[in-house]
Every structure is written in C-alpha cells, then in structure tokens.
C-alpha cells in the first residue's frame, strides 16, 4: 500500500473518531491530511522507501488561535492513537518532528517551505521560493478541511507561478539547457575533462527536468524525484524516457549528444505550441529572448537571461 493511502485510512478509521470524541468544539476547524516532505507525499514511495519515514500518520493543521487553545492537548491525543495499523507500525511524531506529523499551526507549515505564513503576493516573493519547496508545500492530499483556511493557501500555490515568473524561469532554463548540454558538454568531452563533462550533463538534466515541469505548470520536486516526476507529464511526455536514456551508462558520447538535441527539439516544439517563441533554429539559447519578450514586468524582463 502507498503511504498516502495508508495515511488516509489511518485518519478515517482512527483520527476522525478521536477528534469527534475529544475535540467536538474544534473538529470542524481542523484541516487534516498529509503533505510536506517525503516520497509518500509525492506518491513516489516504493519498497525501498519503507526503511525509513514509512507507516500510518497524518497532519492536523490549526489556526494560530486554535494552536494556542488546544495544540498541546491535540498532540497528546494524537500520541494515543493505535501504534499499529493494517500491519504497519505507526510513525512516531517526536522522531519525525511535529512539524511533519501530528498537530501544527498551518502558518508555520507554509512558512517552513515558502518563508511566508500566507500565499506569496508580489513577484519578488514568488521569485525567492525554490521550486522544490513549493512542490513540497502542495504535495500529498488534504483529507478534510471544513474551515478552508489551510486549503485557501494551498489552492493559490497550486494555481502556479504568476506568468511573468514562469516565463522568466522558462527563459533561464532554455539558456541553461543550451549552455550546459548543446554547447559545453561536447566541448568538455573533446578537452578530455571528464569531471566538467559530467557536471555539464548534470546541469543539462536538472535544467531540462525543470523546463518540462514549468511547461506543464508543475513545481519541480527535490532532485531525487525530478526525473521520476516527468513520467506523469502531458506536455513533452517523451522527456522521461529520453533523459533516462541520456543518463544510461551504456550511452556513448555521440549518442548522448544526439539525445540532448532530441530533448531540446521536443522542448522547442512545446514552447512554440504555447506561443512563447517564433524563433527559428535548434539552439535553445536563441529562443530565450523570445520568451523574455512575453514578460510584462519590465524589471523582471531586463534581468540577465539566466537569472531567476
């Protein structure tokens, strides 16, 4: 069973009854679910994930006022829930940190990932938040949120970046893919500089994974899951297999160069399909200025093409 499904069953079978019995005045004010860090929150957990951070457990997100009134009592009640469920040992909220499980202020949950107790409002606030933190903030699922305050922030984050920020990131990724993959990788190989070639390939893969997520209006997760996440993309669906082939040890230098060009070709086609470039040519860097032209905020548009 996947961790997220296990968490929901644990809440529905055990947590909901505890809230109704012990906190009848507050049960309709508490958001419950599982989100944040961990492969289970992304739905990527597998048999290898079960050696750590696995088992039944869930989060309860409170307003600041409710935390002050019942937070400590609610965390104590959470620790009385069954310690085994469906054959799995329950996760210890003390070991995992009660900002990952049990009861917490929802403002602190969002501050942990975004630096803000609310949704970002300005372009600069959006720019400062790393993609993988936004991915964590909207991961998992909300099982119930009768008050709606936690979900209001979540839904704004799920609506994705303001378009000016998305375009700036797309331009930076286009430039990064071109410089690392289409230009520097082959040159580093020719120089016999294996560490630089490996770094160039790594930079290309990271930029390509982020590019495809941005085209799909999805946040790129932590690097360990950035490629795995591509398997679910509707736009540039070939990226998952192509990047996998690019990173295979059996692929020689010429094959890697061909794969880099093929990935870039798919990306350029997707950029054109979204009306973001009309530039000709196969070099992605040539498309970055076209993407920047779509940015309304002049200050953002004037930034260095590779700045975010």
Secondary structure, 3 states (H helix, E strand, C coil): CCHHHHHHHHHHHHHHHHHHHHCCCCHHHCEEEECCCCHHHHCCCCHHHHHCCCCCCCEEEECHHHHHHHHHHHHHHHCCCCCEECCEECCCHHHHCCCCCEEEEHHHHHHHHHCCCCCCCCHHHHHCCCHHHHHHHCCCEEEEECCCHHHHHHHHHHCCCCHHHHHHHHHHHHHHHHHHHHHHHHHHHHCCCHHHHHHHHHHHHHHHHHHHHHHCCCCCCCHHHHCHHHHHCCCCCCHHHHHHHHCCCCCCHHHHHHHHHHHHHHHHHHHHHCCCCCCCCCCCHHHHHHHHCCCCCHHHHCCCCCCC
